[in-house]
Amino acid sequence: MSDFLKYKGYLGSVEYSADDNCLFGKVMFIKSLLMYEGETLQELEEMFHETIDEYLADCEAEGIKPNVPCSGVLNLRLGHSRHLAVAEQANKLGVSINELICSAIDTRLNLCPPNGL
């Protein structure tokens, strides 16, 4: 997967089901399972926005703190946007965040060949 929907700090996947002839996705990198579907890319994006808006409204109504993707706490203090970017890149490469960070550190420290991740 290489593309994500983005809205209010959340990322959503874009997937296709040939069996159902529809697009679908889920909100990425949070503990809650939030899914959406649509027949066109525009409808999928609208449903993603609606899913996020409903989730945030439900959390507020119930007085609970909503999950946020990539809180920025890893055993490193990366900051929210850097953590999110690392998670997105690792997903694109099909590796774990830990593998990506280790590879980046290894490359920076010349501990592995530059043709790694």
C-alpha positions in Angstrom: 0.0 0.0 0.0 1.4 3.4 -0.9 -1.4 5.9 -0.5 -3.2 7.0 2.7 -6.2 9.2 3.3 -5.4 12.0 5.8 -7.8 13.9 8.0 -7.6 15.6 11.4 -4.2 13.9 12.1 -5.5 10.4 11.2 -4.4 8.2 8.3 -6.7 5.8 6.5 -5.9 2.9 4.2 -7.3 2.6 0.6 -8.0 -0.9 -0.4 -10.1 -2.6 -3.2 -12.2 -5.7 -3.0 -12.7 -7.4 -6.4 -15.3 -9.7 -5.0 -17.5 -6.9 -3.8 -16.4 -4.3 -6.4 -15.9 -1.7 -3.7 -13.2 0.3 -2.0 -12.7 0.0 1.7 -10.2 1.0 4.3 -9.4 1.3 8.0 -7.9 4.0 10.2 -4.3 3.1 10.6 -2.0 3.1 13.6 -4.6 3.3 16.4 -5.9 0.7 18.8 -9.6 1.2 17.9 -10.9 -0.6 14.8 -12.5 2.0 12.5 -13.5 0.9 9.0 -15.2 2.6 6.1 -16.1 1.8 2.5 -17.3 3.5 -0.7 -17.8 2.9 -4.4 -15.6 5.7 -5.6 -12.5 7.4 -4.3 -14.4 10.5 -3.5 -17.1 8.5 -1.6 -14.4 6.5 0.2 -12.7 9.8 1.4 -16.1 11.2 2.5 -16.8 8.0 4.5 -13.3 8.2 6.0 -14.0 11.8 7.1 -17.4 10.8 8.5 -15.9 7.9 10.4 -13.3 10.1 12.0 -15.9 12.8 12.9 -18.3 10.2 14.4 -15.5 8.5 16.3 -14.4 11.9 17.8 -18.0 12.8 18.6 -18.6 9.4 20.3 -15.4 9.8 22.4 -16.5 13.3 23.5 -20.0 12.1 24.3 -18.6 9.2 26.4 -16.0 11.4 28.0 -13.1 9.3 26.8 -9.8 10.3 25.2 -9.7 9.2 21.5 -6.9 7.1 20.3 -4.4 9.1 18.2 -2.1 7.5 15.7 1.6 7.3 16.6 1.6 9.1 19.9 5.3 10.1 19.5 6.5 7.9 22.3 8.8 5.1 21.3 11.9 4.6 23.5 12.9 7.7 21.6 11.3 11.1 21.7 10.7 11.6 18.0 7.7 14.0 18.0 4.3 13.2 16.6 4.9 14.1 12.9 8.2 12.3 12.7 6.8 9.2 14.4 3.8 9.2 11.9 6.1 9.6 8.9 8.3 6.7 10.2 5.2 4.5 10.6 3.9 5.4 7.1 7.3 4.7 5.5 7.7 1.4 7.4 4.3 0.3 6.2 5.1 1.2 2.6 8.3 -0.8 2.8 6.6 -3.7 4.6 8.8 -3.7 7.6 8.3 -2.8 11.3 9.0 0.6 12.7 11.8 -0.9 14.7 13.5 -2.4 11.6 13.2 0.9 9.8 14.7 2.9 12.6 17.5 0.3 13.1 18.3 0.4 9.4 18.4 4.2 9.4 20.6 4.3 12.4 22.9 1.6 10.9 23.1 3.5 7.6 23.9 6.8 9.4 26.6 5.1 11.5 28.0 3.2 8.4 27.2 -0.1 10.1 25.5 -1.5 6.9 25.7 -1.0 3.1 23.6 2.0 1.9 21.4 -0.3 -0.3 19.5 -1.5 2.9 15.9 -0.2 3.4 
